[in-house]
């Protein structure tokens, strides 16, 4: 699929298998989700724009590459919060915005209940983070809101994705790259990814009991 990057990495596959196991506890789930996010962040930032900067090393003068743009991480509440600290490990100076949605369980459509975005967010590279890209509806609405706020350079990072969600998202936002740890088999009749890993938000925050 165009603009879809599925990590082909043994560490990510291993850690995703831990997440998928229903017997994995909340602490280990959070840790593995964070570690996978860091690995995906590494891939998603591979081709960021650099500017040339002149300075002296201890040995000689030279021209060197440094990151050019500002960055904003936008977690989709609440599950996306579990990915923020991992993203900040690689891009610690990033700003943080937040988008919150409630899902209508009958129509599976998102209803926005919270938005808090940095001023001039349109001048930064934006990373939308959400553990799962399932139906694609929330991801689409997140990108809609960010584009209305002036954002032009965006990437979507998730732990797992469904083929249906990827296709639907890119039917609306073909200009936004998706970085994911795995492309799972399908959505089930309840709108959950299969084989999936359950409700990521519940398992991150320990509300799955």
C-alpha positions in Angstrom: 0.0 0.0 0.0 1.2 3.5 -0.8 2.8 5.5 2.0 2.6 2.5 4.4 5.8 1.5 6.2 5.5 -1.8 8.1 8.5 -2.4 10.3 10.4 -5.6 9.4 12.3 -5.9 12.6 12.8 -8.9 14.8 12.7 -6.9 18.0 9.4 -5.3 17.0 7.9 -8.6 16.1 9.0 -10.1 19.4 7.7 -7.2 21.5 4.4 -7.2 19.6 4.0 -10.8 20.4 4.3 -10.0 24.1 1.6 -7.3 23.7 -0.7 -9.7 21.9 -0.6 -12.2 24.7 -3.7 -11.8 26.9 -1.7 -12.8 30.0 0.8 -10.0 29.6 0.4 -7.6 32.6 -0.1 -3.9 32.4 3.5 -3.0 33.4 5.1 -5.2 30.8 2.5 -4.0 28.2 3.4 -0.4 28.8 7.1 -1.1 28.6 6.9 -3.0 25.4 4.5 -0.5 23.8 7.0 2.3 24.7 10.0 0.3 23.3 8.1 -0.4 20.0 7.2 3.3 19.7 10.9 4.2 20.0 11.8 1.9 17.2 9.0 3.2 15.0 10.0 6.8 15.9 13.5 6.0 14.6 12.1 4.9 11.3 9.6 7.8 11.0 12.4 10.4 11.6 14.9 8.8 9.2 14.4 11.4 6.4 13.7 14.6 8.3 15.1 17.8 6.8 18.5 18.9 7.9 20.1 22.3 7.7 23.8 23.0 7.4 25.5 24.5 10.4 29.1 25.7 10.7 31.0 25.2 14.0 34.3 23.9 15.4 34.8 20.4 16.6 37.7 19.7 19.0 39.7 18.8 15.9 38.7 21.2 13.1 36.1 23.5 11.6 33.3 22.0 9.5 29.8 22.1 8.2 27.4 19.7 9.8 23.7 18.6 9.5 21.2 19.5 12.2 17.5 19.2 12.3 15.8 22.1 10.6 12.1 22.0 11.7 10.2 22.2 14.9 8.2 19.1 15.9 4.9 18.4 17.5 3.7 15.1 18.9 -0.1 14.7 18.9 -1.4 11.7 20.9 -5.0 10.6 20.3 -6.5 10.3 23.8 -6.3 8.4 25.8 -4.2 5.4 24.5 -1.8 7.7 22.5 -0.5 9.1 25.8 1.2 5.8 26.3 3.5 6.6 23.3 4.5 10.2 24.1 7.4 9.6 26.5 9.0 7.2 24.0 8.7 9.7 21.2 10.2 12.4 23.5 13.2 10.1 24.0 14.2 10.8 20.4 12.8 14.3 19.9 12.9 15.8 23.4 12.3 19.4 22.3 9.0 18.5 20.6 5.8 20.3 21.6 2.8 18.3 22.6 -0.8 18.7 21.3 -3.8 16.5 22.3 -6.9 15.3 20.5 -9.6 13.4 22.3 -12.5 11.4 20.7 -15.3 9.2 22.0 -16.3 6.3 19.8 -19.9 5.7 19.0 -20.1 2.0 19.5 -23.0 1.6 17.1 -21.6 3.6 14.1 -17.9 3.3 15.1 -17.5 7.0 14.3 -15.5 9.4 16.5 -16.9 12.3 18.3 -14.4 15.0 19.3 -14.5 16.0 23.0 -11.0 17.6 23.5 -8.5 19.6 21.4 -5.5 21.4 22.7 -2.9 22.2 20.0 0.2 24.4 20.2 0.1 27.8 18.5 1.7 27.8 15.1 1.5 24.0 14.9 1.4 24.4 11.1 5.0 25.4 11.2 6.2 22.1 12.6 6.5 18.5 11.6 3.6 16.6 13.3 3.6 13.0 14.5 0.1 11.7 15.2 0.4 8.7 17.7 -2.2 6.1 18.5 -1.5 2.5 19.3 -4.0 1.1 16.8 -5.3 2.1 13.4 -8.5 0.1 13.3 -11.5 1.5 11.3 -9.4 4.5 10.4 -12.2 6.9 11.4 -10.4 8.5 14.4 -7.2 8.8 12.4 -9.0 10.5 9.5 -10.7 13.0 11.9 -7.4 13.7 13.7 -5.8 14.5 10.4 -8.8 16.6 9.3 -8.5 18.7 12.4 -4.7 19.1 12.1 -5.0 20.2 8.4 -7.6 22.8 9.4 -5.0 24.0 11.9 -2.5 24.6 9.1 -0.5 21.4 9.4 1.2 20.3 6.2 3.8 17.8 7.2 2.3 14.9 9.1 3.1 11.2 9.9 0.9 8.7 11.7 2.6 6.2 14.0 0.8 3.1 15.4 1.8 -0.2 16.9 -0.6 -2.2 14.7 -2.9 -1.5 11.8 -5.7 -3.2 9.9 -5.8 -3.3 6.1 -9.3 -1.7 6.1 -8.1 1.1 8.3 -5.0 1.8 6.2 -7.0 1.8 3.0 -9.7 4.1 4.4 -7.2 6.5 5.9 -5.2 6.8 2.7 -8.4 7.2 0.6 -8.8 10.6 2.4 -5.2 11.4 3.4 -2.9 9.9 0.8 -0.2 12.4 1.6 0.3 11.2 5.2 2.7 8.3 5.7 1.8 5.5 8.2 4.5 3.8 10.2 3.3 0.6 12.0 4.8 -2.4 13.7 2.5 -4.8 11.9 -0.4 -5.0 9.4 -2.8 -7.4 10.9 -5.3 -9.7 9.1 -8.6 -7.8 9.3 -11.2 -6.0 11.4 -13.7 -8.2 13.1 -17.4 -7.6 13.3 -17.0 -5.4 16.4 -14.4 -3.1 14.7 -11.4 -4.6 16.6 -8.2 -5.5 14.8 -7.7 -9.3 14.5 -5.6 -11.0 15.8 -4.8 -7.6 17.4 -3.9 -7.0 21.0 -7.2 -6.0 22.6 -8.0 -2.5 23.8 -4.6 -0.8 24.0 -5.9 2.0 26.2 -7.3 -0.4 28.8 -4.1 -2.4 28.8 -1.9 0.6 29.1 -3.8 2.2 31.9 -4.8 -1.0 33.7 -8.5 -0.7 33.2 -9.0 -4.0 31.5 -9.9 -6.0 34.6 
